[in-house]
Amino acid sequence: MKNYPTPHIDAKPEDFAKTVLMPGDPLRAKFIAENFLEDAVLVNNVRGIHGYTGTYKGTRVSVMASGMGMPSIGIYSYELFNVYGVENIIRIGSCGSYQPDIDLYDIIICQGSCTDSNFASQYHLNGTFSALGSYDLVEKVRQSLARQICLQYADDKNTIHVFTVDPAFINTIVDSGVKTVNGPIANLDLNTQRAWITALSGAVNLAIERGFMPIILCPQEARALIKASCERELPQIIVLSISEIAISSSGPEADTITSSPESRPNVIIPIILLAFTFLFSHST
């Protein structure tokens, strides 16, 4: 027996794409469909909750409002996943911030959030719970915003100053990678981790002394691992992947910083400061 349409979504499973964007406001869903999707078709309008399916740059995608609050999006997301075969839901919209360095119209990519509401108590969990989205999906969203991400770090000459790391050590980090529910982590041994953080601390100090932001440029497969390996001790470090920028020319090597703890003197991690003039790899 078919379980659709539901009381909240009057559609067939094939009406929705595998990926659904979900703003809260129905009119925002309508705006997205009319301004960003090609051949958009209204597939749901129960209780004024607009849902559309069209294509974006040749890829089929849907956009549907979630309504206001957790109970509302809880209903719609459950039915989209369990009745309509949707695989990815990306919540989009606006939010407030307590952090003074976040300005109006900044783009924020979030994997999870916390709440003081009672919504999750129905699941009888042992303690509070913050649901996390797929890290792989979050990383794909980040890559799609590469231009906007890199733009904030360039100076008025379109130059970005970055640190690069010895490719051999990059391979060590990648090889140590372990997937977790919170995303990949670098499972380095204690001595190597200590040497890595010591070297990075020197790089951060050097960058700040020269008036630069502490930015590491690395291969895409290492970006999340590098960030995870140092974000607790050095949260100010920014990690960009090479695929996010198209380098047109590079300046000379400025410094090499090495770290070698006495307990393991063969652990040496070269970190080189370079200045890159770059063009964005994504069209404007």
Backbone bond lengths (Angstrom), bond angles and torsions (degrees), N, CA, C in turn:
res aa  C-N    CA-C-N  psi(-1)  N-CA   C-N-CA  omega(-1)  CA-C   N-CA-C  phi
1 M - - - 1.452 - - 1.524 110.30 -
2 K 1.299 117.29 129.17 1.464 119.82 -178.61 1.526 110.47 -70.40
3 N 1.327 115.25 147.59 1.463 120.45 -178.61 1.536 111.83 -112.15
4 Y 1.326 115.14 24.47 1.463 119.84 176.28 1.534 108.12 -134.67
5 P 1.307 120.30 155.84 1.472 125.32 -3.96 1.524 111.68 -68.26
6 T 1.320 115.39 159.09 1.464 120.60 177.85 1.528 108.56 -93.27
7 P 1.325 118.54 172.23 1.470 119.61 176.66 1.526 113.52 -62.79
8 H 1.351 116.22 -14.33 1.466 119.21 -174.29 1.525 113.41 -115.27
9 I 1.335 117.32 -20.10 1.464 121.16 -177.65 1.524 108.81 -131.98
10 D 1.311 116.40 112.71 1.463 122.24 -178.98 1.518 109.36 -97.38
11 A 1.336 115.55 78.48 1.465 120.61 -176.85 1.518 108.94 -155.13
12 K 1.341 114.95 171.15 1.455 122.11 174.03 1.524 107.94 -102.81
13 P 1.334 118.06 155.54 1.473 119.95 -178.76 1.526 113.49 -53.61
14 E 1.332 116.72 -38.26 1.467 118.91 -178.24 1.519 113.09 -71.40
15 D 1.308 117.37 -8.74 1.463 119.85 178.62 1.526 112.34 -72.44
16 F 1.328 117.21 -22.10 1.463 120.93 -177.01 1.525 111.28 -104.04
17 A 1.327 115.31 144.10 1.460 120.90 171.63 1.526 109.19 -75.42
18 K 1.312 116.70 169.75 1.463 120.50 179.47 1.527 112.00 -70.77
19 T 1.343 116.33 -22.89 1.465 121.12 178.14 1.520 109.19 -115.88
20 V 1.332 116.00 129.15 1.464 121.76 -179.39 1.525 109.31 -123.57
21 L 1.321 116.30 126.59 1.454 121.68 171.18 1.520 107.90 -86.42
22 M 1.342 116.85 137.67 1.460 119.34 -176.08 1.527 111.51 -130.46
23 P 1.323 117.90 94.70 1.466 120.43 166.19 1.519 108.49 -79.53
24 G 1.312 117.46 164.65 1.453 119.44 177.69 1.515 112.41 -77.36
25 D 1.314 116.38 -41.99 1.455 123.18 -173.12 1.528 111.56 -81.81
26 P 1.333 119.49 125.75 1.472 121.06 176.69 1.536 113.08 -57.52
27 L 1.320 116.82 -36.06 1.468 119.12 179.91 1.518 111.59 -70.34
28 R 1.316 116.58 -27.65 1.466 118.61 175.06 1.526 110.18 -70.83
29 A 1.332 117.55 -36.67 1.467 120.51 175.12 1.522 109.75 -62.35
30 K 1.324 116.61 -42.16 1.464 121.49 178.34 1.532 110.77 -62.73
31 F 1.326 116.53 -42.18 1.462 120.97 179.82 1.529 110.98 -62.82
32 I 1.323 116.84 -44.14 1.467 121.04 179.89 1.528 110.48 -62.53
33 A 1.326 115.92 -45.06 1.466 119.92 -179.28 1.527 111.35 -61.97
34 E 1.324 116.49 -42.33 1.463 120.39 -175.47 1.517 113.25 -77.02
35 N 1.325 117.62 -24.15 1.455 120.29 -173.88 1.525 114.80 -109.16
36 F 1.330 117.73 -16.97 1.458 119.28 -176.35 1.523 114.40 -124.67
37 L 1.320 117.57 -19.85 1.461 120.17 -179.08 1.524 110.92 -101.55
38 E 1.312 115.57 148.03 1.463 121.32 173.43 1.520 108.82 -99.12
39 D 1.327 115.41 142.29 1.466 122.15 177.33 1.535 111.77 54.37
40 A 1.325 115.83 40.44 1.468 120.18 -179.10 1.525 111.11 -69.18
41 V 1.323 116.06 135.54 1.465 123.28 -179.03 1.528 108.45 -123.45
42 L 1.327 116.55 133.91 1.461 121.25 176.28 1.528 108.53 -72.37
43 V 1.336 117.56 119.64 1.466 121.31 -177.77 1.527 112.35 -111.74
44 N 1.331 116.28 -13.18 1.462 119.02 176.63 1.524 109.97 -152.62
45 N 1.339 115.11 142.27 1.457 119.53 175.22 1.524 111.09 -150.42
46 V 1.336 116.09 24.69 1.456 119.84 178.35 1.530 109.32 -63.68
47 R 1.331 116.35 129.13 1.463 123.01 -179.23 1.531 112.29 56.60
48 G 1.317 116.30 27.58 1.459 120.59 177.86 1.512 114.33 74.49
49 I 1.333 117.50 12.62 1.466 121.00 177.11 1.523 108.30 -86.69
50 H 1.324 115.65 94.78 1.465 120.61 -175.61 1.528 111.01 -68.21
51 G 1.332 115.22 132.78 1.459 121.50 172.67 1.510 109.75 -131.77
52 Y 1.329 117.62 131.41 1.460 122.54 -176.86 1.519 109.71 -130.42
53 T 1.324 114.93 152.98 1.466 121.59 172.32 1.510 108.60 -132.57
54 G 1.312 115.83 132.89 1.461 122.36 177.81 1.516 108.98 -154.99
55 T 1.316 116.55 -154.50 1.456 120.84 178.10 1.521 109.62 -127.79
56 Y 1.315 115.18 147.49 1.457 121.87 174.02 1.519 108.05 -126.95
57 K 1.335 116.06 112.27 1.463 122.27 -176.76 1.524 111.00 52.47
58 G 1.319 115.11 41.52 1.459 121.06 176.09 1.515 115.26 87.30
59 T 1.320 118.40 -5.60 1.468 122.10 -179.20 1.521 110.28 -103.54
60 R 1.316 115.85 129.70 1.459 120.62 -179.67 1.537 110.00 -70.38
61 V 1.318 117.16 130.70 1.451 121.47 -178.28 1.523 109.21 -149.11
62 S 1.313 116.51 148.97 1.466 121.88 177.80 1.520 109.54 -115.65
63 V 1.314 115.48 156.90 1.459 121.45 173.39 1.524 107.32 -138.48
64 M 1.327 116.65 129.67 1.453 120.53 -179.42 1.521 109.83 -146.84
65 A 1.319 116.23 141.47 1.458 120.97 179.36 1.525 110.63 -67.55
66 S 1.328 114.87 151.25 1.460 119.96 177.29 1.514 112.27 -105.93
67 G 1.346 116.76 -9.01 1.451 118.93 -173.45 1.519 110.58 77.83
68 M 1.304 117.19 -170.01 1.458 121.60 -174.72 1.529 111.25 -105.31
69 G 1.317 116.07 129.96 1.453 120.83 173.14 1.515 114.39 92.53
70 M 1.332 114.66 166.58 1.469 121.05 -176.48 1.524 113.59 -68.07
71 P 1.335 120.74 -41.38 1.467 118.15 178.99 1.525 112.71 -58.52
72 S 1.341 116.43 -37.72 1.457 119.56 -178.08 1.526 111.61 -67.92
73 I 1.343 116.49 -51.50 1.471 118.16 179.48 1.529 110.34 -67.73
74 G 1.335 116.79 -26.30 1.461 119.18 175.84 1.521 111.99 -61.71
75 I 1.333 116.74 -41.04 1.465 121.14 178.42 1.524 110.87 -66.23
76 Y 1.343 116.14 -52.68 1.463 119.85 -174.00 1.524 112.06 -66.90
77 S 1.336 117.49 -41.96 1.460 119.22 -179.91 1.525 111.13 -66.32
78 Y 1.331 117.55 -38.75 1.466 120.44 178.25 1.524 110.43 -60.55
79 E 1.320 116.51 -46.61 1.461 118.84 -176.93 1.525 111.61 -70.56
80 L 1.312 118.00 -36.87 1.468 120.08 178.03 1.525 110.91 -63.56
81 F 1.320 116.66 -43.33 1.466 120.19 179.82 1.527 112.01 -70.35
82 N 1.323 117.18 -46.02 1.463 121.11 -168.18 1.520 114.89 -93.90
83 V 1.334 117.70 -21.59 1.461 120.54 -178.47 1.523 111.56 -110.10
84 Y 1.330 116.66 -36.95 1.463 119.93 -171.15 1.527 113.86 -105.97
85 G 1.322 117.49 4.87 1.461 120.49 172.35 1.516 115.10 71.58
86 V 1.322 118.05 19.19 1.462 120.91 178.00 1.527 109.29 -70.27
87 E 1.327 117.19 140.89 1.461 121.36 -177.55 1.525 113.01 -106.32
88 N 1.331 117.27 -29.75 1.464 120.68 -177.75 1.527 109.69 -132.92
89 I 1.322 116.98 129.49 1.456 121.63 171.42 1.528 107.41 -120.26
90 I 1.319 115.94 124.99 1.457 121.47 179.23 1.520 107.78 -113.86
91 R 1.312 116.17 110.02 1.461 121.14 178.98 1.528 108.62 -75.73
92 I 1.311 117.02 125.48 1.456 121.41 179.60 1.521 108.79 -127.30
93 G 1.308 117.14 154.34 1.446 119.49 179.54 1.511 111.23 152.66
94 S 1.308 116.04 -159.48 1.456 121.64 -176.53 1.522 110.03 -111.39
95 C 1.334 115.80 162.38 1.453 120.50 179.25 1.522 109.03 -157.23
96 G 1.310 115.63 168.57 1.455 120.75 174.36 1.518 110.19 -96.53
97 S 1.323 116.97 172.52 1.459 120.90 -179.72 1.520 109.98 -148.68
98 Y 1.328 115.65 143.73 1.457 121.73 174.11 1.528 111.51 -93.82
99 Q 1.333 117.34 -8.20 1.458 121.19 -174.20 1.529 110.82 -90.80
100 P 1.343 117.48 124.61 1.461 120.35 -175.91 1.522 114.45 -68.02
101 D 1.353 117.79 -18.69 1.460 119.54 -178.77 1.528 112.22 -86.64
102 I 1.318 118.51 1.12 1.463 121.87 175.66 1.525 108.29 -101.15
103 D 1.330 115.91 119.76 1.458 121.63 -175.30 1.525 111.23 -100.00
104 L 1.320 115.64 167.87 1.457 120.94 173.15 1.522 110.01 -58.12
105 Y 1.321 116.52 139.03 1.462 125.05 177.78 1.533 113.33 73.93
106 D 1.336 118.50 4.62 1.460 119.38 171.05 1.524 109.25 -65.53
107 I 1.320 116.13 148.21 1.463 121.68 177.30 1.526 108.35 -96.47
108 I 1.314 116.44 125.56 1.458 121.88 -178.98 1.524 108.68 -118.99
109 I 1.331 116.21 129.13 1.463 121.80 177.43 1.526 107.48 -107.09
110 C 1.312 117.13 117.49 1.473 121.79 -176.21 1.520 110.24 -117.33
111 Q 1.322 115.35 141.75 1.463 120.26 175.23 1.518 111.47 -96.25
112 G 1.318 116.71 -28.68 1.453 119.89 -177.98 1.513 110.97 -157.07
113 S 1.300 116.36 176.61 1.462 121.19 178.84 1.522 108.86 -154.53
114 C 1.330 114.85 159.97 1.463 121.08 178.42 1.526 109.67 -111.33
115 T 1.303 116.13 160.58 1.457 120.29 -178.73 1.529 109.93 -148.09
116 D 1.321 115.74 153.31 1.461 119.89 172.41 1.529 110.80 -105.76
117 S 1.348 116.08 16.48 1.461 119.65 179.72 1.531 110.41 -80.15
118 N 1.316 116.04 175.33 1.458 122.39 -178.50 1.530 112.20 -102.52
119 F 1.349 116.54 10.98 1.460 120.40 -172.50 1.534 112.46 -60.31
120 A 1.331 116.92 -42.55 1.468 120.18 -174.68 1.521 113.46 -76.32
121 S 1.334 117.99 -8.92 1.466 119.52 -177.09 1.528 112.10 -64.33
122 Q 1.325 117.40 -22.84 1.463 120.67 179.75 1.526 112.49 -63.90
123 Y 1.341 116.49 -19.10 1.462 120.19 -178.57 1.530 112.04 -92.86
124 H 1.338 117.44 -1.08 1.464 122.99 174.76 1.530 111.73 54.38
125 L 1.314 115.74 47.42 1.457 120.95 178.59 1.524 109.98 -80.00
126 N 1.312 114.84 156.01 1.458 120.43 -179.48 1.533 108.98 -87.13
127 G 1.322 115.95 79.70 1.461 120.46 -178.68 1.511 111.70 110.92
128 T 1.325 115.43 -176.71 1.465 120.27 178.25 1.518 110.13 -75.03
129 F 1.301 115.71 160.87 1.465 120.07 -172.74 1.524 110.19 -146.40
130 S 1.308 116.50 132.64 1.461 121.91 174.35 1.516 108.19 -117.79
131 A 1.314 116.67 109.03 1.463 120.71 -179.34 1.522 110.19 -68.03
132 L 1.315 116.65 136.70 1.459 122.00 179.63 1.516 109.91 -113.43
133 G 1.333 115.68 140.60 1.448 120.41 175.30 1.523 111.12 -80.34
134 S 1.302 116.20 175.33 1.461 122.25 178.93 1.520 110.57 -64.39
135 Y 1.340 116.47 125.13 1.464 118.97 178.64 1.522 110.89 -64.82
136 D 1.324 117.11 -38.14 1.469 119.82 179.65 1.517 110.83 -60.08
137 L 1.330 117.03 -39.67 1.461 120.12 179.06 1.522 110.58 -68.67
138 V 1.339 116.27 -40.94 1.465 119.79 177.40 1.527 110.67 -59.52
139 E 1.316 116.82 -41.97 1.459 120.82 -179.68 1.526 111.27 -66.10
140 K 1.330 117.60 -36.98 1.465 120.34 177.02 1.523 111.09 -65.59
141 V 1.328 116.58 -39.98 1.465 120.10 176.53 1.523 109.67 -61.70
142 R 1.327 116.25 -42.78 1.458 120.16 179.56 1.528 111.03 -61.47
143 Q 1.311 117.20 -43.84 1.464 120.17 179.94 1.524 111.35 -62.45
144 S 1.320 116.75 -35.30 1.469 119.62 -179.53 1.520 111.69 -69.88
145 L 1.335 116.82 -19.17 1.468 121.45 179.61 1.525 111.13 -103.03
146 A 1.330 116.98 22.53 1.462 121.07 -173.54 1.524 112.50 -55.78
147 R 1.322 116.57 -42.41 1.463 119.18 -177.80 1.525 111.22 -60.41
148 Q 1.328 116.96 -49.29 1.459 120.47 -178.71 1.524 111.50 -64.83
149 I 1.341 116.45 -35.65 1.459 120.34 -179.63 1.524 110.67 -66.69
150 C 1.327 116.83 -46.72 1.459 120.68 -177.43 1.522 112.10 -71.23
151 L 1.317 117.37 -32.72 1.454 121.44 -175.96 1.525 112.32 -55.91
152 Q 1.323 116.82 -36.52 1.464 120.00 -175.61 1.517 112.81 -70.81
153 Y 1.347 117.65 -14.87 1.457 120.80 -177.96 1.525 113.19 -102.18
154 A 1.331 118.41 -3.81 1.462 121.39 -178.38 1.525 110.19 -87.95
155 D 1.356 116.20 146.65 1.458 119.33 176.47 1.528 109.80 -88.38
156 D 1.323 116.68 -173.39 1.461 119.81 -175.28 1.517 113.14 -70.13
157 K 1.340 117.61 -8.77 1.461 121.57 175.76 1.524 111.51 -102.02
158 N 1.316 115.98 14.62 1.465 121.81 -179.75 1.531 112.15 61.25
159 T 1.329 114.84 35.29 1.460 121.64 -178.54 1.517 109.88 -114.35
160 I 1.314 115.13 140.73 1.455 120.78 176.86 1.528 107.85 -128.31
161 H 1.318 117.15 131.29 1.459 122.81 179.76 1.522 108.40 -98.39
162 V 1.315 115.91 124.55 1.462 120.26 -174.19 1.520 110.58 -135.19
163 F 1.321 115.10 161.06 1.450 122.15 168.83 1.524 108.55 -99.96
164 T 1.323 115.11 141.48 1.464 119.12 169.60 1.523 108.08 -116.37
165 V 1.301 115.52 157.70 1.455 121.59 -176.21 1.522 109.05 -117.22
166 D 1.313 115.89 146.61 1.452 122.17 178.71 1.530 110.52 -48.44
167 P 1.337 118.81 125.19 1.476 121.33 -178.23 1.523 113.74 -54.77
168 A 1.331 116.91 -32.66 1.465 118.84 179.38 1.522 110.78 -64.68
169 F 1.350 116.56 -38.56 1.459 118.47 178.44 1.525 111.32 -74.52
170 I 1.329 116.69 -31.78 1.468 119.68 173.02 1.528 109.63 -57.13
171 N 1.331 116.06 -43.08 1.468 120.00 178.69 1.526 110.76 -63.38
172 T 1.348 116.63 -36.95 1.468 120.11 177.72 1.520 110.61 -62.00
173 I 1.334 116.18 -43.22 1.462 119.92 179.67 1.523 110.74 -64.72
174 V 1.338 116.73 -45.49 1.469 120.67 -179.13 1.524 110.39 -62.52
175 D 1.325 116.57 -43.04 1.468 120.26 -179.09 1.525 112.32 -65.51
176 S 1.337 116.80 -25.49 1.466 120.14 -178.52 1.526 112.69 -86.63
177 G 1.331 116.73 -3.83 1.456 121.32 -173.29 1.522 113.73 -60.57
178 V 1.316 115.05 138.60 1.472 122.54 177.01 1.518 107.45 -131.70
179 K 1.314 117.06 132.01 1.459 121.17 177.80 1.518 109.94 -82.48
180 T 1.340 115.74 134.13 1.458 121.32 174.98 1.521 108.09 -130.81
181 V 1.310 116.87 173.74 1.464 120.15 179.83 1.521 111.12 -66.61
182 N 1.335 116.72 -22.29 1.460 120.92 179.33 1.517 112.77 -92.85
183 G 1.336 116.67 4.64 1.452 120.45 -176.59 1.518 110.58 113.50
184 P 1.331 117.66 174.53 1.460 120.95 -177.51 1.525 111.61 -72.78
185 I 1.334 116.28 147.99 1.460 121.89 174.35 1.521 108.77 -130.50
186 A 1.342 115.82 153.44 1.461 121.26 176.89 1.522 108.37 -91.58
187 N 1.314 116.78 116.67 1.460 121.85 -176.64 1.529 109.76 -94.69
188 L 1.339 115.41 65.57 1.461 121.26 179.89 1.518 110.30 -78.84
189 D 1.359 116.78 150.87 1.452 118.40 174.75 1.528 109.20 -70.10
190 L 1.318 116.67 162.91 1.457 122.21 -169.87 1.521 112.64 -59.10
191 N 1.351 117.85 -44.88 1.461 120.60 -178.38 1.523 111.93 -65.79
192 T 1.329 115.97 -40.77 1.458 119.50 179.25 1.520 110.72 -67.01
193 Q 1.327 117.17 -40.83 1.462 121.13 177.70 1.527 110.57 -61.55
194 R 1.334 116.90 -41.87 1.463 120.31 179.98 1.527 110.50 -64.80
195 A 1.331 116.83 -43.08 1.466 120.22 178.63 1.522 111.19 -63.87
196 W 1.306 116.55 -38.55 1.467 122.87 179.81 1.524 111.07 -63.75
197 I 1.319 117.52 -47.44 1.459 121.53 -179.77 1.522 110.72 -66.70
198 T 1.350 117.16 -38.07 1.459 120.07 177.92 1.521 111.19 -62.86
199 A 1.329 116.17 -43.88 1.462 120.16 178.63 1.523 110.89 -64.35
200 L 1.313 116.78 -42.73 1.458 120.25 179.63 1.525 111.71 -64.85
201 S 1.325 116.90 -37.43 1.462 120.17 178.79 1.517 110.52 -60.98
202 G 1.332 116.67 -41.32 1.461 120.01 176.50 1.516 111.76 -64.43
203 A 1.327 116.43 -38.54 1.459 120.32 179.11 1.526 111.50 -66.19
204 V 1.328 115.91 -40.27 1.467 120.15 178.68 1.521 110.30 -62.85
205 N 1.329 116.59 -45.72 1.465 120.23 179.88 1.515 111.37 -61.42
206 L 1.332 117.17 -41.30 1.457 121.10 179.50 1.527 111.10 -64.56
207 A 1.310 115.90 -43.67 1.464 119.38 179.63 1.523 111.18 -61.41
208 I 1.318 116.53 -45.32 1.470 120.77 -178.87 1.524 110.60 -64.68
209 E 1.345 117.29 -41.01 1.468 121.14 178.14 1.529 111.74 -58.80
210 R 1.319 116.66 -33.42 1.459 121.02 -177.82 1.529 112.76 -93.65
211 G 1.320 115.43 5.25 1.452 118.92 176.56 1.517 114.55 81.30
212 F 1.337 117.08 18.49 1.461 121.55 -179.84 1.523 110.53 -104.71
213 M 1.320 115.49 159.94 1.452 120.41 170.63 1.528 109.35 -82.70
214 P 1.334 118.67 144.60 1.468 120.86 179.64 1.530 110.86 -76.25
215 I 1.319 115.88 97.03 1.466 121.97 -175.61 1.523 109.30 -121.92
216 I 1.320 116.66 131.68 1.460 122.77 173.88 1.522 108.33 -106.00
217 L 1.321 116.71 133.90 1.461 122.61 174.11 1.517 108.03 -109.71
218 C 1.329 117.09 127.70 1.460 121.06 -173.58 1.526 110.07 -149.17
219 P 1.321 118.06 170.13 1.469 120.39 174.38 1.531 110.83 -62.25
220 Q 1.322 115.61 153.70 1.467 120.09 -176.72 1.523 112.19 -59.56
221 E 1.338 117.42 -37.71 1.458 119.58 -176.41 1.534 112.12 -69.60
222 A 1.333 117.09 -14.05 1.463 120.14 -179.28 1.515 113.03 -102.94
223 R 1.331 118.91 -11.36 1.462 120.88 -170.49 1.534 112.51 -58.87
224 A 1.316 116.73 -53.50 1.461 120.08 -177.53 1.524 111.43 -64.66
225 L 1.340 117.59 -35.99 1.456 121.15 -179.93 1.520 111.37 -67.57
226 I 1.336 116.56 -42.15 1.464 120.27 178.71 1.522 110.11 -64.39
227 K 1.321 116.06 -44.20 1.466 119.59 179.38 1.520 110.87 -60.71
228 A 1.317 116.04 -44.76 1.470 119.72 -178.94 1.524 111.72 -65.89
229 S 1.333 117.34 -31.74 1.465 120.84 -175.67 1.517 113.20 -73.22
230 C 1.343 117.54 -19.09 1.464 118.71 -174.20 1.521 114.27 -128.94
231 E 1.328 118.75 -1.44 1.463 119.30 -171.60 1.527 112.84 -69.45
232 R 1.329 118.49 -23.77 1.467 119.25 178.68 1.529 111.02 -74.27
233 E 1.347 116.98 -48.34 1.464 120.31 -178.41 1.521 112.56 -80.88
234 L 1.333 117.44 -32.78 1.468 121.55 -175.17 1.534 109.54 -132.92
235 P 1.309 117.53 69.09 1.469 120.12 -175.64 1.523 113.46 -66.13
236 Q 1.338 117.97 -16.47 1.460 119.95 -178.08 1.520 113.47 -78.68
237 I 1.331 118.12 -9.25 1.464 120.62 -178.56 1.528 110.63 -71.99
238 I 1.323 115.40 134.66 1.462 123.49 176.56 1.520 108.01 -103.78
239 V 1.307 118.23 133.29 1.458 121.93 -178.56 1.524 109.07 -120.06
240 L 1.319 116.50 117.98 1.462 122.76 177.75 1.521 109.24 -114.19
241 S 1.327 116.46 147.70 1.462 120.00 176.91 1.519 110.41 -96.62
242 I 1.316 115.48 151.83 1.465 121.20 -178.09 1.522 110.77 -59.60
243 S 1.321 117.04 -34.00 1.462 120.10 -178.42 1.519 112.68 -66.77
244 E 1.324 117.23 -16.98 1.460 120.78 -178.37 1.521 112.77 -80.18
245 I 1.309 118.01 -17.97 1.456 120.87 178.38 1.513 109.18 -132.98
246 A 1.336 116.28 150.88 1.462 122.25 175.25 1.514 106.93 -106.64
247 I 1.326 117.47 110.03 1.458 121.96 -174.28 1.529 109.34 -82.12
248 S 1.330 117.16 125.83 1.457 121.33 179.57 1.511 111.73 -95.58
249 S 1.338 117.74 -32.04 1.454 121.09 177.35 1.511 109.15 -161.41
250 S 1.324 117.26 158.74 1.458 120.20 -179.57 1.513 110.06 -133.75
251 G 1.304 115.50 149.03 1.443 121.05 178.25 1.513 110.64 -85.23
252 P 1.342 117.50 -177.36 1.461 121.23 -178.23 1.512 111.39 -74.32
253 E 1.306 115.13 161.33 1.460 119.83 175.34 1.527 108.47 -66.03
254 A 1.315 116.77 135.79 1.459 120.07 -177.84 1.523 111.65 -98.49
255 D 1.297 118.72 -46.27 1.461 121.82 -176.44 1.514 110.29 -152.84
256 T 1.312 115.13 152.56 1.453 121.53 170.54 1.521 108.04 -120.97
257 I 1.314 116.80 126.94 1.456 121.93 -178.77 1.518 107.75 -114.92
258 T 1.316 117.30 129.17 1.456 119.91 178.83 1.516 109.38 -123.10
259 S 1.303 115.03 154.71 1.456 120.72 178.01 1.512 108.41 -135.31
260 S 1.330 117.14 130.28 1.454 120.46 -178.12 1.519 109.70 -142.11
261 P 1.329 118.17 96.62 1.461 120.00 179.63 1.523 111.36 -65.25
262 E 1.333 116.61 145.87 1.461 120.90 -176.24 1.517 112.15 -60.53
263 S 1.325 116.81 -30.76 1.465 119.05 -177.22 1.529 111.99 -71.34
264 R 1.345 116.15 -16.31 1.454 118.66 -179.92 1.531 107.94 -153.01
265 P 1.328 117.98 77.48 1.456 121.28 -171.46 1.518 114.88 -66.67
266 N 1.321 118.15 -11.86 1.458 119.19 179.96 1.520 112.79 -85.79
267 V 1.336 117.84 0.33 1.458 121.19 177.40 1.523 108.03 -88.54
268 I 1.312 117.26 102.44 1.460 122.60 -179.37 1.523 108.48 -126.25
269 I 1.310 116.26 126.03 1.465 120.56 -175.52 1.525 109.23 -120.39
270 P 1.324 119.48 98.64 1.464 119.95 178.42 1.529 110.82 -72.18
271 I 1.321 115.33 132.52 1.457 121.63 174.56 1.515 106.90 -126.90
272 I 1.318 117.92 121.17 1.467 122.92 -171.62 1.518 109.90 -113.55
273 L 1.321 116.12 131.61 1.460 121.70 178.08 1.517 109.69 -90.06
274 L 1.317 116.34 122.51 1.461 122.45 -179.93 1.523 109.49 -125.78
275 A 1.315 115.92 157.22 1.464 120.97 172.39 1.518 107.23 -116.26
276 F 1.308 116.89 120.67 1.457 122.10 -179.68 1.520 110.40 -110.75
277 T 1.323 116.57 133.20 1.453 120.88 165.29 1.513 106.54 -95.84
278 F 1.306 118.26 124.69 1.457 119.08 -170.72 1.513 112.96 -131.56
279 L 1.301 114.10 155.36 1.460 122.80 169.60 1.511 107.15 -114.20
280 F 1.303 115.97 143.60 1.459 119.16 -177.25 1.509 110.93 -68.57
281 S 1.317 115.67 140.54 1.466 120.49 -179.99 1.514 112.03 -81.42
282 H 1.340 117.29 -7.91 1.461 121.13 179.22 1.510 108.81 -109.93
283 S 1.310 117.32 137.31 1.453 121.34 -177.90 1.510 111.12 -66.48
284 T 1.324 115.69 154.87 1.467 120.50 -178.72 1.513 109.44 -75.71
